Amino acid sequence: MICLTKNNRYDKEKILLGVFALIIFGYLIYRLDTLKMVTVVYDEFSYWATGAYFAGKDWSGIASCSSYYAYGYGLILTPLFWIFDNPITMYRAAITLNAIFVSISFLLLYDCGRILFRNISKELLIFVSFCSLSYPSIIMNSQVAWTECVMTLVILVIIRLCIQLEKKKSLFVCMLLSVFVVYMYMLHQRNIGIVIAASIYILYLFFYKRLKLKDVIIYFGFLLIMFFIHSKLKESLNNNLWKVNVGNAVNMNDYSAQIQVASQIFSFEGIGRFLAALCGRFFYSITSTYGLALISLIYLLIKFKDCIIGIIGKLYGIIKRRTKNSQDYIQFTGTYLFLFLSFMALISISAISMLNPGRIDTLIYGRYHEFIFPIYILMGFCLFIETKKHCQYTIFNILFIGITALITFMILNSYGVDTVIFNAIPGLFYSFLRMNNYFFVFYAALISIAVIFVITFLIHRNFKQNKYIAILIIFIMNIYISQSVLERVEWMQSSYAKSEETMDILNLLNNEYNIYCLERSKNGLDDFAYRTAIIQFLQPDRKVQGLAIEDLDKIERDSILIIENQSRFLANLENNYIIIKSVLNYSILIPNSGGLYDEYTNNKYAL
């Protein structure tokens, strides 16, 4: 009878997990018909460019105008170039993959929570995990073909491997851990902090004799092998895709440029800017998670303190030659150490990379670290349920949010920045960000505090159903906030939709004709060539190239030209070229005579 009851519970758990995973997948793909092409041009196009490179296509004509972009996500996109011929179908396949990644992340998050919080019912953990994956940035990023959803999945894989290694040491798990942490770095170089945190985690377990020397050697050995592979792939990309033809633009996302930014921190002004950026990021992190991230951080900070005290105590015992000391290893302390160090590294690197804010969002930037939020939200909620210090945590949350909101407001006023990119801070109400002043900080803080009050009231009463109501409230808030950024994503897609007409026209013409995007001057990056990268995406088998206007006479006559509608050079081309289509901010031109003209004339009625 007992066995039967356990089996029934296990079956119910599996059914719930399957249903929620399908709900996540379905919700993230139901807008698929509105998503067609890259809209966040610099980021999305660059990731697709690396995928095209590995698929054997040459996009260097436009990609070489860009900075270096990491290629980890491009490796995932590469098979799509082999499977699909239509770039729109290819883009939708990438969005479908995002939905799959988030669905798997939900299962992994639940599995981590099940092990770390054994006193919480599995049913409640399923609901908390589902709610944690409804965080606005997860939903918004799933609708864009870039790295964020993959990083959410990979960080949870790494956390699960850390947990497994503390349960039972394994050479295979050590090897997998090294592979995944380096792949995290391949996804974006800002994730170097995760590599460092994972390495400290391994050394910590070795220090407490939870791992043997051969485990450590396997981990660091595979780490070196993976970094060697990475260096070769990066070198190949830099030489063949991110060709340096415009000053040092290729280095903007690489360490050579970031070291120059980081060097500013070694001054009083630089330290002030760094602390200001940290304050803004902490404000965003705590406010957008309704204080749950702060509860997790407090808990992890205590664990971090215990780690330091334990290491000091153990070293003291070794020096005094004591065979036994009170600083014993506690299971999963290493995982908590990794979580704390990863978050602090991510948020610090984010702050350092944007010491000179040019926009509102660069001061309260979330995109560089919020992929780790789901585990923090889950931990925060579970810890809040288990603790009896509800009032203390609530007061601390309110004080923290209020103080950081005030400081952030003052810093924004001192910088005087006035623009914002919505996808960098999707956890706040986008309608607030469109206000003409900085009071959106206080509005966001007040809403977060109100939700914290309601959650505290519900959980403090200690009724089972109240916990589910609290989860539901957070879920509803996440979905509501997500809608404003999703509307923005759909607006961007609709504004770029006319580019599909470009694809239809160019598909009429033979691939042997070269496509050139005219720039104003060859003395510097015009930016127009790169802004028309959408054309390269829509013509994946062709090479689209930037061309300085003074070099126009050096190219073959039968060439397709792309030029800005407002360009002062457009009038100069009227004698030799005709406009066959004007789309968005650019026009497509072909010669007014010759083979290309004849081919277009014969085929244009096919449209």
C-alpha positions in Angstrom: 0.0 0.0 0.0 2.8 2.4 0.9 4.7 1.4 -2.3 1.5 2.1 -4.3 1.1 5.5 -2.7 4.7 6.4 -3.5 4.3 5.3 -7.1 1.1 7.4 -7.4 3.0 10.4 -6.1 5.9 9.8 -8.5 3.4 9.5 -11.4 1.7 12.7 -10.4 5.1 14.5 -10.2 6.0 13.3 -13.7 2.7 14.3 -15.1 2.9 17.8 -13.6 6.5 18.2 -14.9 5.4 17.1 -18.4 2.4 19.4 -18.4 4.3 22.5 -17.2 7.1 21.8 -19.6 4.6 21.7 -22.5 2.9 24.8 -21.3 6.2 26.7 -21.3 7.0 25.4 -24.8 3.6 26.2 -26.1 3.6 29.7 -24.6 7.0 30.6 -26.1 6.2 29.5 -29.6 2.6 30.7 -30.0 3.8 34.0 -31.5 6.0 32.2 -34.0 4.1 33.4 -37.0 5.1 37.0 -36.1 8.8 36.3 -35.8 10.7 36.2 -39.1 14.1 37.8 -39.0 16.9 39.4 -37.0 15.9 42.8 -35.4 18.6 43.3 -32.8 21.1 43.7 -35.7 24.5 43.9 -34.1 24.0 41.0 -31.7 21.6 38.7 -33.6 23.3 39.1 -36.9 26.7 38.5 -35.5 25.6 35.2 -33.9 24.1 34.1 -37.2 27.3 35.2 -39.0 29.3 32.8 -36.8 26.8 30.0 -37.6 27.0 30.8 -41.3 30.8 30.7 -41.1 30.8 27.2 -39.6 28.2 26.1 -42.2 30.7 27.1 -44.9 29.1 30.4 -46.0 30.9 33.7 -46.4 29.3 36.6 -44.5 32.6 38.5 -43.9 31.7 41.3 -46.2 29.3 42.7 -43.6 30.5 40.9 -40.5 33.9 42.4 -40.8 32.4 45.8 -40.1 31.5 44.5 -36.6 33.3 43.8 -33.4 34.2 40.2 -32.4 31.2 38.3 -31.1 31.5 34.9 -29.3 30.6 31.9 -31.4 29.1 29.4 -28.9 25.5 30.2 -30.0 26.6 30.1 -33.6 27.6 26.5 -33.2 24.0 25.7 -32.3 22.7 27.7 -35.3 25.1 26.0 -37.8 22.9 22.9 -38.5 19.9 25.2 -39.3 21.8 26.4 -42.4 22.1 22.8 -43.6 18.5 21.9 -42.8 16.6 24.9 -44.1 16.8 26.9 -47.3 14.5 29.7 -46.3 16.1 32.2 -43.7 12.6 33.0 -42.2 12.1 29.3 -41.5 15.6 29.1 -40.2 14.9 32.0 -37.8 11.7 30.4 -36.5 13.6 27.1 -35.9 16.0 29.1 -33.7 13.1 30.5 -31.7 11.7 26.9 -31.4 15.0 25.8 -30.1 14.9 28.6 -27.5 11.5 27.3 -26.3 13.0 23.8 -26.0 16.0 25.2 -24.0 13.7 27.0 -21.6 11.5 23.9 -21.2 14.6 21.8 -20.3 15.7 24.5 -18.0 12.5 24.2 -16.1 13.1 20.4 -15.5 16.7 21.1 -14.5 15.7 23.9 -12.1 13.1 21.6 -10.4 15.7 18.9 -10.1 18.2 21.2 -8.4 15.5 22.5 -6.1 14.4 18.9 -5.3 17.9 18.1 -4.0 18.7 21.4 -2.2 15.3 21.8 -0.5 14.2 18.4 0.6 11.7 19.8 3.1 9.7 21.5 0.4 7.0 19.4 -1.2 7.8 18.3 -4.7 4.4 19.7 -6.0 5.2 23.1 -4.6 8.7 23.0 -6.1 7.3 22.3 -9.5 5.1 25.4 -9.2 8.0 27.5 -7.9 10.3 26.3 -10.8 7.6 27.2 -13.3 7.1 30.6 -11.8 10.9 31.2 -11.8 11.1 30.5 -15.5 8.4 33.1 -16.2 10.8 35.9 -15.3 10.3 38.6 -18.0 13.8 38.4 -19.5 13.5 34.6 -20.0 10.3 35.1 -21.9 11.5 38.1 -23.9 14.9 36.5 -24.8 13.1 33.4 -26.0 11.6 35.5 -28.8 15.1 36.7 -30.0 17.7 34.5 -31.6 20.6 35.2 -29.3 22.5 33.5 -26.5 20.4 34.2 -23.4 18.2 31.1 -23.4 21.2 28.8 -24.0 23.1 30.5 -21.1 20.1 29.9 -18.8 20.1 26.2 -19.7 23.9 25.8 -19.5 24.2 27.6 -16.1 21.6 25.2 -14.7 23.5 22.2 -16.2 26.6 23.5 -14.4 24.8 23.9 -11.1 23.3 20.4 -11.4 26.8 19.0 -12.1 28.1 20.8 -9.0 25.4 19.2 -6.9 26.1 15.8 -8.4 29.8 16.1 -7.7 29.1 16.8 -4.0 26.7 13.9 -3.8 29.2 11.5 -5.4 32.6 12.2 -6.8 33.1 11.2 -10.5 35.8 11.7 -13.1 33.2 11.9 -15.8 31.3 14.6 -14.0 34.5 16.6 -13.5 35.2 16.3 -17.2 31.6 17.4 -18.1 31.9 20.3 -15.7 35.0 21.6 -17.4 33.4 21.2 -20.9 30.3 23.1 -19.9 32.1 26.0 -18.1 34.3 26.6 -21.1 31.3 26.4 -23.4 29.7 29.0 -21.2 32.7 31.2 -22.0 32.3 30.4 -25.7 28.8 31.7 -25.5 30.1 35.1 -24.2 33.5 36.1 -22.8 31.8 38.0 -19.9 31.2 34.5 -18.5 34.9 34.2 -17.5 33.7 34.7 -14.0 31.8 31.4 -14.1 34.9 29.6 -15.2 36.8 31.1 -12.2 34.0 30.3 -9.8 33.8 26.7 -11.0 37.6 26.3 -10.6 37.4 27.7 -7.1 34.6 25.2 -6.4 36.8 22.3 -7.5 39.7 23.4 -5.4 37.4 23.9 -2.4 36.1 20.3 -2.7 39.7 19.1 -3.1 40.7 21.1 0.0 38.1 19.2 2.0 39.1 15.9 0.5 35.7 15.5 -1.3 37.7 15.1 -4.5 40.9 13.2 -5.2 43.9 14.7 -7.0 43.1 12.8 -10.2 39.6 14.4 -10.2 41.3 17.9 -10.1 43.7 16.9 -12.8 40.9 15.7 -15.0 39.0 18.9 -14.5 41.9 21.3 -15.2 43.2 19.1 -17.9 40.0 19.2 -19.9 39.7 22.9 -19.1 43.0 23.5 -20.9 42.0 21.3 -23.8 38.7 23.2 -24.2 40.5 26.5 -24.0 43.0 25.4 -26.6 40.1 24.4 -28.9 38.5 27.7 -28.2 41.6 29.7 -29.1 41.9 27.9 -32.4 38.2 28.5 -33.3 38.5 32.2 -32.2 41.6 32.7 -34.3 39.9 31.2 -37.3 36.9 33.5 -36.9 39.1 36.6 -36.4 41.1 35.9 -39.5 38.2 34.9 -41.8 35.0 36.5 -40.5 35.8 39.5 -38.2 38.4 40.8 -40.6 39.9 44.1 -39.3 39.1 46.5 -42.1 37.8 49.3 -39.9 40.3 50.4 -37.4 40.2 48.4 -34.2 36.4 47.7 -34.3 37.0 44.0 -34.0 38.4 44.4 -30.5 35.4 46.3 -29.0 33.9 43.0 -27.5 37.4 41.5 -26.8 39.6 41.9 -23.8 41.9 44.4 -25.4 39.1 47.0 -25.4 37.7 46.0 -22.0 41.1 46.2 -20.3 41.2 49.9 -21.3 37.7 50.4 -19.7 38.7 48.4 -16.6 41.8 50.4 -16.1 39.6 53.4 -15.3 38.7 51.8 -12.0 42.1 52.5 -10.6 41.1 56.1 -9.8 38.7 57.7 -7.3 36.4 58.7 -10.2 36.6 55.2 -11.6 35.8 53.6 -8.3 32.8 55.9 -7.9 31.5 54.9 -11.4 32.0 51.3 -10.6 30.1 51.5 -7.3 27.3 53.5 -9.1 27.0 50.8 -11.7 26.9 48.1 -9.0 24.2 50.0 -7.1 22.1 50.2 -10.3 22.5 46.5 -11.0 21.7 45.5 -7.5 18.6 47.7 -7.6 17.4 46.1 -10.8 18.2 42.5 -9.6 16.3 42.9 -6.3 13.4 45.0 -7.5 12.7 42.8 -10.6 12.7 39.6 -8.5 10.5 41.1 -5.7 13.2 40.7 -3.1 13.7 36.9 -3.6 17.2 37.4 -5.1 18.2 39.4 -2.0 17.0 36.5 0.3 19.2 34.1 -1.7 22.1 36.5 -1.7 21.9 36.9 2.1 21.8 33.1 2.5 24.7 32.6 0.1 26.7 35.4 1.8 26.4 33.6 5.1 27.5 30.3 3.4 30.4 32.2 1.8 31.4 33.5 5.3 31.2 30.0 6.6 33.4 28.8 3.8 36.1 31.3 4.6 35.9 30.6 8.3 36.0 26.9 7.7 39.1 27.2 5.4 40.9 29.4 8.0 40.0 27.0 10.8 41.1 23.9 8.8 44.4 25.6 7.9 44.9 26.5 11.5 44.3 22.9 12.5 46.8 21.7 9.9 49.4 24.2 11.2 48.8 23.0 14.8 48.8 19.4 13.6 45.4 18.6 14.9 43.9 15.5 13.4 40.4 16.7 14.0 38.8 20.2 14.1 35.4 21.6 14.2 35.4 23.0 10.7 33.8 19.9 9.0 32.6 19.9 5.4 28.8 20.5 5.0 27.2 19.0 1.9 26.4 21.4 -0.9 28.4 24.2 0.6 30.6 24.1 -2.5 27.6 24.6 -4.7 26.5 27.6 -2.7 30.0 28.9 -3.0 29.8 28.6 -6.7 26.5 30.3 -6.9 27.6 33.2 -4.8 30.9 33.7 -6.7 29.2 33.4 -10.1 26.6 36.1 -9.3 29.2 38.5 -7.9 31.6 37.9 -10.8 28.8 38.4 -13.4 27.5 41.6 -11.9 31.0 43.0 -11.3 32.1 42.3 -14.9 28.9 43.9 -16.1 29.5 47.0 -14.0 33.2 47.2 -15.1 32.3 46.9 -18.8 30.0 49.9 -18.6 31.8 52.4 -16.4 30.8 55.2 -18.8 27.0 55.0 -19.1 25.6 56.4 -22.3 22.1 55.3 -21.7 19.7 54.7 -18.8 19.9 50.9 -19.1 23.7 50.8 -18.9 23.5 52.0 -15.3 20.9 49.4 -14.3 21.9 46.7 -16.8 20.4 43.3 -16.3 21.1 41.3 -19.4 24.7 40.3 -18.5 23.7 38.4 -15.4 20.0 37.8 -15.2 20.2 34.4 -16.9 21.2 33.2 -13.4 18.1 34.6 -11.8 15.8 31.5 -12.0 17.8 29.6 -9.4 18.0 32.7 -7.2 14.2 33.2 -7.5 13.6 29.5 -6.6 16.1 29.6 -3.7 14.7 32.9 -2.4 11.1 31.6 -2.4 12.0 28.3 -0.7 14.2 30.0 1.9 11.4 32.4 2.7 9.0 29.5 3.2 11.4 27.7 5.5 12.4 30.7 7.6 10.5 32.2 10.5 12.1 35.6 10.0 9.5 36.9 7.5 9.2 40.3 9.0 13.0 40.8 9.2 13.5 39.8 5.6 10.7 42.0 4.4 12.0 45.1 6.3 15.5 44.4 4.9 14.1 44.1 1.4 12.2 47.3 1.7 15.2 49.2 3.0 17.5 47.8 0.4 15.1 48.6 -2.5 14.4 52.0 -1.1 18.0 53.0 -0.6 19.2 51.7 -3.9 16.3 53.3 -5.7 17.2 56.7 -4.2 20.9 56.3 -5.0 20.1 55.2 -8.6 17.7 58.1 -9.1 20.4 60.5 -7.9 23.1 58.9 -10.1 20.8 59.0 -13.2 20.2 62.7 -12.6 24.0 63.4 -12.3 24.7 61.5 -15.6 21.8 63.1 -17.4 21.3 60.1 -19.8 18.0 59.9 -21.6 17.8 56.9 -23.8 17.0 53.3 -23.0 17.2 49.9 -24.8 14.2 47.8 -23.6 15.8 44.4 -23.9 18.6 45.2 -21.4 16.3 45.6 -18.5 13.1 43.7 -19.3 12.3 43.0 -15.6 10.9 46.6 -15.1 7.7 48.0 -16.6 8.6 49.2 -20.1 5.9 51.9 -19.8 7.8 53.4 -16.8 11.0 53.5 -18.9 9.3 55.6 -21.6 8.6 58.4 -19.1 10.5 61.7 -19.6 12.1 61.6 -16.1 13.8 59.3 -13.8 10.9 58.8 -11.4 10.3 55.4 -13.0 12.9 54.1 -10.5 10.5 54.9 -7.6 7.4 53.5 -9.4 9.2 50.2 -10.0 10.4 50.1 -6.4 6.9 50.8 -5.0 5.4 48.0 -7.1 8.1 45.6 -6.0 7.6 46.5 -2.3 3.8 46.1 -2.7 4.3 42.6 -4.0 6.7 41.8 -1.2 4.1 42.9 1.4 1.5 40.7 -0.2 3.8 37.7 -0.4 4.9 38.2 3.2 1.3 38.4 4.4 0.3 35.2 2.6 3.3 33.1 3.6 3.4 34.3 7.2 -0.2 33.0 7.8 1.3 29.6 7.0 -1.7 28.1 5.1 -0.7 25.7 2.3 -2.9 27.4 -0.3 -1.4 30.8 0.5 2.0 29.6 -0.8 0.4 28.8 -4.2 -1.4 32.1 -4.2 1.9 33.9 -3.6 3.5 32.0 -6.5 0.5 32.9 -8.7 0.9 36.6 -7.9 4.5 36.6 -8.9 3.7 34.6 -12.0 0.9 37.1 -13.0 3.3 40.1 -12.4 6.0 38.4 -14.5 3.6 37.7 -17.4 2.1 41.2 -17.2 5.5 42.9 -17.3 6.6 40.5 -20.1 3.7 41.7 -22.3 5.1 45.2 -22.7 8.5 44.0 -23.9 6.9 41.3 -26.1 4.8 44.0 -27.7 8.1 45.9 -28.4 9.6 42.7 -29.9 6.6 42.3 -32.2 6.7 46.0 -33.1 10.4 45.6 -34.2 9.5 42.5 -36.2 6.7 44.3 -38.0 8.9 47.3 -38.7 11.5 45.0 -40.3 8.9 42.8 -42.1 9.1 44.8 -45.3 12.7 43.5 -45.7 11.0 40.3 -46.8 10.2 42.1 -50.1 14.0 42.5 -50.5 14.4 38.8 -50.3 11.7 38.2 -52.9 13.3 40.6 -55.4 16.9 39.4 -54.9 15.8 35.8 -55.3 14.7 36.7 -58.8 18.3 37.5 -59.8 21.1 35.0 -60.3 23.5 34.5 -57.4 26.4 35.4 -59.6 25.6 39.1 -59.2 27.4 40.7 -56.3 25.6 42.9 -53.8 27.2 46.0 -52.4 26.0 48.3 -49.6 27.3 51.8 -50.3 28.9 53.7 -47.5 29.7 57.4 -47.4 33.5 57.0 -47.0 36.2 54.4 -46.7 37.9 56.4 -44.0 35.7 55.0 -41.3 32.8 52.7 -40.5 29.7 54.4 -42.0 27.4 52.0 -40.0 24.9 51.9 -42.9 26.5 48.7 -44.3 26.1 47.0 -41.0 22.6 48.3 -40.4 21.6 46.6 -43.7 23.0 43.3 -42.5 19.4 42.1 -42.7 20.0 41.7 -46.4 22.8 39.3 -45.8 20.6 37.3 -43.4 17.9 37.1 -46.1 20.5 36.1 -48.7 22.5 33.5 -46.7 24.2 31.9 -49.8 25.5 35.3 -51.1 28.2 37.5 -49.9 27.0 41.1 -49.3 29.8 43.6 -49.1 30.3 47.2 -47.9 31.6 49.6 -50.6 32.9 53.1 -50.2 31.2 55.5 -52.6 34.5 56.6 -54.1 35.2 52.9 -55.1 32.1 52.6 -57.1 33.9 52.7 -60.4 36.1 49.8 -59.4 33.4 47.2 -59.3 31.8 45.2 -62.2 28.9 47.0 -63.9 26.4 44.2 -63.4 26.2 44.6 -59.6 23.3 45.1 -57.2 23.6 48.3 -55.1 22.0 49.1 -51.7 22.0 52.7 -50.7 20.3 54.9 -48.1 17.2 56.6 -49.2 18.5 59.9 -47.8 22.0 59.6 -49.3 23.2 62.6 -51.1 24.9 60.3 -53.6 21.6 58.8 -54.7 21.1 61.5 -57.3 24.6 60.9 -58.8 23.6 57.3 -59.6 20.4 58.2 -61.6 22.2 58.3 -65.0 23.5 54.8 -64.8 21.2 52.9 -62.3 17.5 52.5 -61.7 15.7 51.9 -58.4 13.9 48.6 -58.4 12.7 48.8 -54.8 12.7 51.1 -51.8 12.4 49.3 -48.5 12.6 50.8 -45.0 15.6 53.2 -45.1 17.3 51.9 -48.2 16.9 51.4 -51.9 17.9 48.6 -54.2 19.5 49.7 -57.5 20.6 47.9 -60.6 22.3 49.1 -63.9 19.8 50.6 -66.4 21.2 48.3 -69.1 23.1 45.0 -69.5 22.6 41.4 -68.5 21.4 42.1 -64.9 18.8 44.7 -66.2 17.5 42.2 -68.8 17.2 39.4 -66.2 15.3 41.6 -63.8 13.0 42.9 -66.6 12.2 39.3 -67.7 11.5 38.1 -64.1 9.9 41.0 -62.3 6.4 40.0 -63.3 6.9 36.8 -61.3 6.5 38.8 -58.1 
